[in-house]
């Protein structure tokens, strides 16, 4: 057996060194749900003169960027999403009301000559010639008659808020004009200077978004016909500091080319994000420690090396996230932890194949063949064969997971998209870690003289308890396929009944509305909180409570709720709860809710279709149909479980369901890979017998891999906090169902479909490939004892 190639060791060394360098020199980009802040999604709307297309939205992003920069927010982020969406992230902003008001205003700044005054309200909308009548900001009850627009905000080069330190009359805003706008300003003020002192025609009105914000009169020292020259002026209006700065930011940013509307708004407090990071990290460390301990107990030395490689995998996956600049969100953090748990699968699959190669017939019937009669085998050769034979199953199972993760990236939004990114990176890096790092360590170890002299130390020389138990009982699982399929159909009926009878508690992402999570300094029970919210004017709000006995978290879900109404609920909860803090605030417009609901259904449909197509190419359509039936079975049971338990179905749950789709197919693919391999060796053998043997051979791998993932998920469910509890419950159910549905749905379904639609027989060919050959003189195969028949 040749030694492991040097290139594999060099690649492993370079990958680990580069990962360590990135981890020590770069910091991860945390999403707002981990570091706290506000995310606002704006949607551009058509105006009477401009269509809200991709170009108009791009120009709006540049205007908004100037406004956000003027607000002084640390490290803001603005990005265009599609043709009409703009995503604005404001780290550290706890109260989104002011920010949303400033960045979302249309800011149509216009300058008009004043043609007269009146006490009666007139035409507020511009007439055909641009004239209008608007309330006078300086005279209560009065109105100003305005002439056509002579200057717009596009002519403003700069705007600053200035404190009047000479007259101490408060704050004002200075305007600097560009190009021809300076001449227009001089012209309108020159005409106004010709009117007598005190006449309304001596005033010039500055209008912002249809409201007169300032109508100063031209000073007496301004010459008639000359106007105010120099290219600058001042806007006064009794502003305080905040009002002056906001106005300067709006004017400096310029007018948006098209109106915008806030369609989604999310706010997360920094304490909630910090708690989520701490809880997830603690859960990850405990879960992975238990996983590593389990692998070491089962596979001994090779398990210890795999655990070390698993730690290096975590380092490489983390470095890959840093390298691509991915934003780490709370679901993304869970996806990262889950990917580490799933990375165990490739190692377990390889070790089980290597164990079979090393033990030979003893791996199949350890209860019948004495171990002392077996000829010694090479551990290095067995391990090499294990890696070689496991490759196709690992690739197929990982591709199915990548299909689901890719759909999350394309169809999901916000934090869930981050889950798809981290899961994809984790799956890709796991293949490198298993087939480069683990393989290098394992093949180097089994060639040591000390290890060769002690084969039991490697973990390959023992059959394992699960394999021994199966050999002793020799269950014929596939023979009872009718019972398995009937039980699966019954469970699906129960799940569908839950969906129909109980209904799905859709989150605000799918229904639209607002969900606010409040933290109170005193414990408040749900009934008290519900009464307080009802007294505030929201009797139909859904109010839930959770806490530790000393403090409480109150979650309020309603329909569309304004910021002022949200503040009213907060003040109502302050009575029984003491100090109230907004920990999370999610506001989803009805259009976004409909869109996400449709996207969720499309993502699930494409996921199923993609799995069917891929598995049809890799196997046969009969096997692909059975595998897809099993994953649909698993998804329906998970959804039905949430319906019966009354848990919220939101975008994070969608991430869990798509992950279940990928994970559910993994085990099925591994079994089908064994069936395909067995049929190639013996095409005339009974498919049910081959399938039963494939199930029994892969069951130890299924149990060991499932235990590895369940340790991590259980830790996340118990220690990950409320934000990850339902996510973990969905995945735990999916993992258990995925393990069971392979035996109860996928394999029996494949056997049934193959019997009704058998594959065309493969013709044997002569050695030169020109035609069918006669029957072979003898067929060689081994029975359970290893004899040739």
N, C-alpha and C positions, 0 to 999 in steps of 0.2 A: 504494500500500500504506500503510495508516494506521500511525502510530507505535504502539509498545507502550503499553498503557494505564498511566497513572500509578499506579493502585492496585497493580499487580503489583510495581513497584519499591518502593512504600511497605511492602507486606507483607513483601518480602524484607528490607528494612532493619530493620523492627521485629522480625522473627524472629531475625535475626542479633544485633541489639542485646540482645534479651531472653536469648538463649542465652549470649552473652558474660557478661552480668550473673550468670546462674545459675552458670556455670562458675567465675567468680571469687569468688563469695560462698558457695558451698555445697561440701561434700565428699561424695563418693559413699559409700553404705552398702555395705561390703564383706562378702561372705559369709564364713563360717568357713573355707572352703577357701582363701581369700586372706589373711585376717588371723590365722588360727590359732584353735583353740578346740575345743569339744566340742558336738556336737548329740545330744540324746537324744530319742527318740520313745517315749512311753509310751502304753499302751493300757489303758483302764479295763475291769475285769472285774466281772461280777455277784457280789454277796455274797449270803449266805442271806436277807438282809432288804431289800436295796436293788438295783434294776436299774440297770445302767450305761447310762443313757440320756444324751441331750444335756444335760439339766439337771444330772444328777449329775456329768458330765464338766466342765461349766462351773464348778460349785462346787469340784471338785478343782483346776482351774486356779488359782483364787483361793488355795486353801490352799498349793499348790506355789509360787505367787508369793511368799508370805510366807516360805517356807522358803529359797528361792533368795536373796531379799533379805537374809536373816539370814546367808547364807554369805559375803557381802561381795564377790560377783563383780561386776566392772565391766560395766555395760550389758547385763545379762541380758535375754533375750527369751523369753516364753512365749506360745504361741498355741494355740488349739483348732483341730484339723483334723478335720472331720467330727463324728460323734456320739460317737466313742470314742477319738480320738487326741489327744494333747497333744505339741506340739513345743517342746522346751526348748533354747535356744542359750546356751552359756556361753563367751563370748570369753575367750581367754587360759588356759583350763583345759586343761592338757596331760594330766593323769592323771584320767580320768573315774571311777575306781573309787569314790573317796570321795563325789564329787558324786552319782553314780548311786545309791549306797547311802542317802544322806541324803534326796534328794528322792523316791526311789521307795518308801521304807518307808511302810507303811500308817499307822503311828503311832497305834495304838489305845491311848490312855492311860486306864487305869482305876485306881481306888482301892478296896481291899478290907480288911475287918477280918481279922485273923489269928485263926483259931479253934483252932489247935493246931499241933504239930510231929510229924514222923514221919521214920523213916529209910527208909521204903519209898516208891517212886514210885507215885503214885496217878493219878487222872483229871486229865490236863492240860487237856483241853477242858472248857469250862463245862458243868455239869450243868443240869438243867431249872431249878433255883433259882439258878443262877449261881455255885455253889461249884465249887472246883477245887483241885488240888494241884500246886504248882510248886516247882522247886529253890530252896533258900535261898541268896541271894548271899553271906551272911555266914558260913555254916557248910557246908564242903565235905561232900558226901554227904547233907546233910540236906534235908528238904522241908517246906514250909509248907502247912498247910491253910487255904484262904482262903474267906471267906464271900462272899455275893453282892456285886455291884458297888454301891457307894454314891456314886460320883462318877466322871465321865468327863472326858476332855480338853476337851470343849466348855465346861466351866465355868471353864477357865483363861483369865484375861485377859491375863497377861503372864508371861514366863519369861526369866530372865537368868542367865548364868554369872558367878559371883563367886569371887574368890580370898579364902580365909579368912586374913586378915592378922593376926588376933589369936592364934589357936591354931596357925597354920601347918600345918593338916591338909589342905592342898590345896584343890581347887576343889569348889564345890557349886553347885546350881541353886536359885534362889529362884522360888517360884510365887505369883502373885497371882490370887485368885479373883474371879469376878464374880457378882453377884446371889445367888441361893439356894445357889450352890455353896459360898460361905463358911460358911453355916449347916450344910450337909452335912458339911463338913470339921470344924467344931466338934463336931458330933454324933458322928462316928466316933471322933475323938480323945478326946472326953469319955467314951465307953463304954470305950475302951481304958484310960483312966486309972484306972478302977475295979478293974482287975486288979492283983494283987500285983506288986511289983518282981521282974523276972527271968522272969515268966511270958510264954509266947509270945503270950497274948491281949493283952498290953500293947503289942504291935507293930501297925503299920499298913503294909500292903504296897502299893507303887506299882508297877503292872505296865505295861510298854510292849511291845506286840506279843507278848503271851503270855509275857513274861519278866519276872521280878521284878528290877527295877533298883535298888530301895531298899526296905528294910523297917525303918524307924527305930522305936525304942521311944519312947513318950511320956515326956517328962521328969517327974521326981518333983514339980516345982512346978505341974504341970497339975492342976486340980481335977477330981475325979470328977463326971461329969455335965455339966461346963461345957466342957471341951475347949479347943482352941487357937482363940482368937478373933482378930479383927483382919483376917481375909481374906487371910492370906499364910502361907507355910511354906517349909521348905527340904528339898531332896533331897540327901542325902549318900550317898556310895558309893565313895570313893577315886578320883574322876574325875581325869584329867589335863586340861589346858586344852582340847585338841581334843575330848575326849569330852564335857566339860561344855558347850562351845559347840554341838556337834552336837545334844545332848539338848535344850538350850534352844531351838534352832531348830525341832526337831521339835514340842516341846510348844507353843511360841508359835504355830507354824503351825496347830496343831490337827490333829485326826484327819481323814484323807481319808474322804469319804463312801462311797467304794468302793475296793477294792484296785486297784493299778496294776501293770503288768508292762512291763519294758523290752523293746521289740520291735525297736528299731533304735538304733544308737549309732555316731557318726562322730567321729573326732578327727583334726585336722590340725595339724601343728606350724607355728609362725609362719615359720620359715625356708623351709619348702616353699612356703607361700603367697607370700612375698616373691619367691622365685625364679620362681614361675609368673607373677607380675605382670611381673617384669623381662623374662623370656623372651617373654611374649606381646606386651609393648610393643615390644620390639626387632623381633620378627617382623612386627608390624603396620606399624611405620615403614618397614622395608625392603620389605615386600610392597606397601604402598601407594605408595612411591616408585617402584618398578618399574612398577606399574600406571599411575601418572601419566605416567611417561616414555613408556610404550607408547602411551597415548592421545594424547600430544602429537606423537609421531612420525607417527601415523596421521592425526590430524585437525588438526594444526598449531595455528592460533590458536584455533579452537573447542575443540580438545583441551586447550589451556592454560587456557582459561576454564572448561572442565568440571572440570579438575583442581583449580582454585581453588575452584569450587563444591563439589567433593567434600570439600575440607578444611572448608568451611563446613558441609557436611552432617554431617561427623563432629562438629563443634562442636554443631550443633543436636540430633543424636541423643543426644549425651552430656548436653546440657541437659535433654532430654525424660526421660531416665532419672532425673536429679536431681529434676525437677518431680513425677514420679509416685511418687518415693520407692522406686524399684526397688532391690533388693539385687543387687549385681554379683557373680556367682560366676565360677569359672574357665570352665565351659562358656558362661556368659553373656558373658564377655569374648571368647571365641572367636566367639560369635554376633554380637557387636557388630562385630568385625573382618570377619567374613564378610558382614554386611549392608552394610558400606562397599564391599567388593568387588563385591557384587551391585548396588549403586547405580549402578555404571558401566553396567549393562544399559540403563537408561532413556535415558541420554545417547547411547549407541551406537546404539540403535534410532532415536532422533530424527535423529541426524546421517546415518545411512544413508538414511532416508527423504528428508531434505532434499537429500542428494547426488543421489538419483534425480530429484527434482523439478528441481534446478538443471541437471543434465546432460541430462535428457530421454532421447532415444533413445540417446545416447552411453553412458548408464549400463547399457543393455541389451546393446548391441553395440559396445563401444569399438574392436573390431578391424576394423570394417567402415566406419564413418562417419568421415571426416576431421573433426578437431575444428574446423578453420577454417571449415567450412561451416555450423556450427550457429549459430543466432541467439542473441545474448546474452540471458540470463535474469536476473531480479532475485533476488539472494541473499536479501534480506529476505523476499520472497514465498515462496521455496523453503523457507526456515527456518520460516516461519509454517505452511506446509502440512505440513512434516515433523512439527512438534509436534502439529498437529491430527490427522493420520492415525495417528500413533503412540500416541495416547491410549488407544484401545480395547485394543490389544495390551498396553500397559503395565498397564492396570487388570486385565485378565484374568490376566496372568502373576503379578502381585502378589497377587491374591486367592487363587490356588492356593497360594502360599507362606504366606499368612496362615492358610489352613485348616490346614496342617501345624503352624505355630507355635501356633495356638490349641489344637490337640490336645495339644501338649506342656504347655501351661499347665494344662489340665484333668486330664490323665492322669498326668503325671510328678510326681515329688516332688523336694524338695531342690534341688541345684544345677541339674539339668536343667530344672526349671521356670523358673529364671532365664534359661536359654538361650532358651526360648520367649518370655519377656517381651522380652528385648533384640532378638531377631530380629523380633518383631512391631513394636516401636517403630521399629527400623531401616527396615523396609519402608515403614511409613507416612510417616516423615520423608523417605525417599528420593524419594517422589512430590512432596512439597512442594519439596524441593531441586531436582529436575529441572525441574519445570514452573513454578516461580516464580523461583528464584535463577538457575539455568543459563539459562533462557529470557530473563530480563531482561538478563543479561550478554551473551548471544549476539546478541540482536536489537539491542541498543545498539551492539555492535561492528560488525555488518555494515552499519550505516547510516552509519558514518564514511566520509568521502570517501577517506581514505587506504586503507581496506580495500576499498572498492568498486573502486578503481583497480588493486588487486592481488588478484584473485579467488583465485589459487593459494595465497595466504597463509591463507585461511580453511580449507582442506582440503576444500571442497566441489567445487572445480573439477577435482580428480583422481578417477579411477575407483577407484584402489586396486589393489594387486597381486592380491588374491584375486579381485576382480571381473573384472579383465583376464584372469587365467588361466582363469576359468570361461567367459568369453566366447570365448576362443580355442579351448578344447576342446569347449565346448557338450555336457557329459555328460548323457546321458539316464538319470538315476539312478532315476527311478520306474519306468522300463520293465523293470528287473530286479528287480521286487518279489518274485518267487518266490524268487530267490536270497537276497535280503536276509532274508526271513522264515525261510527254511531255516537260514541262518547264525545268526540270533537264537535259533531253537529249539534248535540244536546247543549254543550257549553256555549256554542255560538248563539243558539236560540235564547238561552238565559241572558247573554250579553245584549242581544238585540232587544229583548223585552225590557231590560233596564234602560236602554237608550230611548225606547218608545214611551215607557210608563213614567220613568223618573225624569227623562230629558237630560240634556247636557247643560251644565252651568257654564255658559260661555263667558270668558273674560271680556274686559272692555276692549281688548285688541280686536275682537271679532264682532262685538255688538256696537261699538262706539260708546262714548260716555266718559266718565271720569272715575278714577280710583285713587283715593288718598289714604295713606297710612300715617296715622298720628301716634306719637309716643307721649304718654302722660306720666307725670311724676308720681301720681297716686293710682293704685289699682282701681280699675273701673270694670264692672261686669257688663256683659253684652246688653242686658235689658236696660240698665241705666244709661248706657251710651246711646242705645236706640231711642230712648225717650228724649234725650237731650237733642239728638239730631232731628227728631220729629218736631219738637218744640221750635227748632230753628227754621221750620218750614219745609222739611223734606221727609214726610211720613213714609214714602215708598222706598227710601234708600235702604240698601242692603248693608247692615252693620254687623261686623264680626269682631271678636275680641280674642287676643292671645297675650300672654305675659308670664312673668315669673312670680307673681304674688305681690311684689312690691311696686313694680311699674307695670304698665299695660300698653299694648299696641292695639289701636282701634283702626280697623279698615272700613272705610265707607265707600260704597260703590253706588253711583247714581247715573242718571242720564247726563246730558250736556249740562255742565256746571261752570258758571263764570268764576273768575278769580275772587270777586267780591262775595259771591255765595260761598265759596270755599272758605274764605276768611270768617264768614258768619258761623259756619259749622265749627271751625276751630275755636271761636270764642264761646260757643255753646258747650263744647266739651271741657272748657277750662273750669266750668263750675264744679262738676264732680271730680274732674281729673287733675286739677291744679295746673302746673305749667305744661303747656302743650307744644310739641315740636312736630313739624311736618318732616317725616322720614322719607316718604316716597310719594310722588304725585304724578299720575299718568292720566293724560287727557287725550282721547282719541276721537277724531271727528267721525261722523257717520260714513263719509265716503271712504275713509281709511279703513274703518271696520269692515265694510262690505268688500273692499279690495283684498284685505288680509284673509277674510273668510274664503273668498274665491281662490286666492293664491294657495291657501292651505289645501283645499280640495284638489287643485291642479297638481300641487306638489305630491300629494299622496297618489294620485292617479298616475303621474309620470314615473314615480318611484316603482310602482307595481309593474308598469309597462316596461321600464328599463330593465328590471330584474328578469322579467319574462324573456325579453329579447336576448339579454346576455347569456342567460342559462340555456336558452334554445341553441345558441351558437356553440356553447361549450359542451353541452350534453345533447339531449334530444328534447323535442317539444313536450314529450310526455313527462320527462323528468322536470322540465322547467315549469310546466303547469302544476305539477304536484308541489313543487317548492313554493310557487306563488300562492297556491291555495293554503299552504301552511302559514305563510307570513300574513295573509289576509286574516286567517284564523287568529293569529296572535294579536294583530292590531285590533280586531273587533273585541277580543276578550279584554285587552287593556282599556279600550274606550268604555266598554260595558262596566268594567270594574270602577272606573271613575264616575260613571253615571249612577251606579248603585251606592257608592260612597258619598256622592254629592260634592265631589272635589271640582275645583275650577279647571276648565279646559281653556288654556291660554296659549300664547306663542311658545312659551317654554315647554309646555306639554307637547306641542307639535314637534319640537326638537327631539323630545324623548321618543315619540312615536316613530319618527323617521330613523332614529338610531335603532329602535327595536326592529325595524324592517331590515336594516343592514345586519344587525346581530343575529336575527332569527335565521337568515339565510346561511350564515356562516357554518353552523353545525350541519345543516342539510347538505351544503356543498361538500364538506369533508366526507360525509357518508357516501354521497353520490360519486365522489372521486374514487373511493374504494370500490364501489360497485362497477364503475367503468373499468378500473384496472383489472378486476376479477373477470369481467366479461371478455376482455381482450385475451386473457390467458386461456379461458375456457368458454368460447362463445355458445356452446351447446348445453351448458349447465342450466339448471332450473334457476330462474331469476329470483324467486322467493328465497331459495336457499342461499344464493349469493348475497342478497340484500340482508338477510338475517345475520350472516357471517360478518358483513360489513358493519352492521350496527353493533354487534358484540365487540368487534375489534376497535371501534372508535369510541365506544362508551367510556372507557377509562379516560381518554382525552377529553370527552365532553364533561365528565364530572370534575376533572382537575381544572379545566379552563373555567368552567362555571363557578367553581369555588373561588378561583382567583378574582373574577369580576365581582362576585357577590360580597367578598370581604370589603372591597373598595366602596361599593354602592351602599352596603349596610352602614359603613362608617359615615358616608355622606348623609344618609337618611337620619342617623341619630345625632351626629355632631355638626352637620352642615347648616343648621338653622332652618327657619321656616321657609326661606326663599328657595332652598334646595330640597326640602323634604318631599314635596309632591313629585318633583322631577326624579328623585331617587326611587320613590315608590313605583313610578311608572316603569323605570328601567329594571328594577328588581323583578317586577311581574313579567316584563318582556324577556328577561334572561331565562327565568324559570320556564315560561311558556315556550320559548324557543328551543330549550333543551328537550321538552316533552313532545312538542309538535313534530320534531323530526321522526320520532318513533311512531307517534300516533296518527299523523296526517301525511307527512311528506313521503316517507318510504312506502306505506301501504297504498297511498294514492298512485305513486309511480308504478308499483307492481300491477295494480289494477288497470291503469291506462296502457301499460306495455302488453298486458295479456289481450286487451281488446284491439290494440293497434301495434302489433309486433313490428320490430325493425326488420327491414329486408335482410335476408341472409347474406353474409359476406362470403364470396367465392374464394376458395383457395386457389392460388396461382402457382404456376411452375416456377422453378428457380430463375428462369430467364424472363418471367413476367409476361409471357405471350398468350397465356391461356390457362383454363382451369386444369388442375392436375387431378389425378386419380386419388382415391382415398389413401390416407397414409397407412403405412404398414403397421404402425403401432402408435397409440396415443399414450403420452406419458403425463401423469399427474400424481400428486401425492394425496394420500388420505390423511385423516387426523393424526395417525401415528408416524407419518413421514415415509411410509412405504410407497414404492413406485408401482402403479397398476396400469 
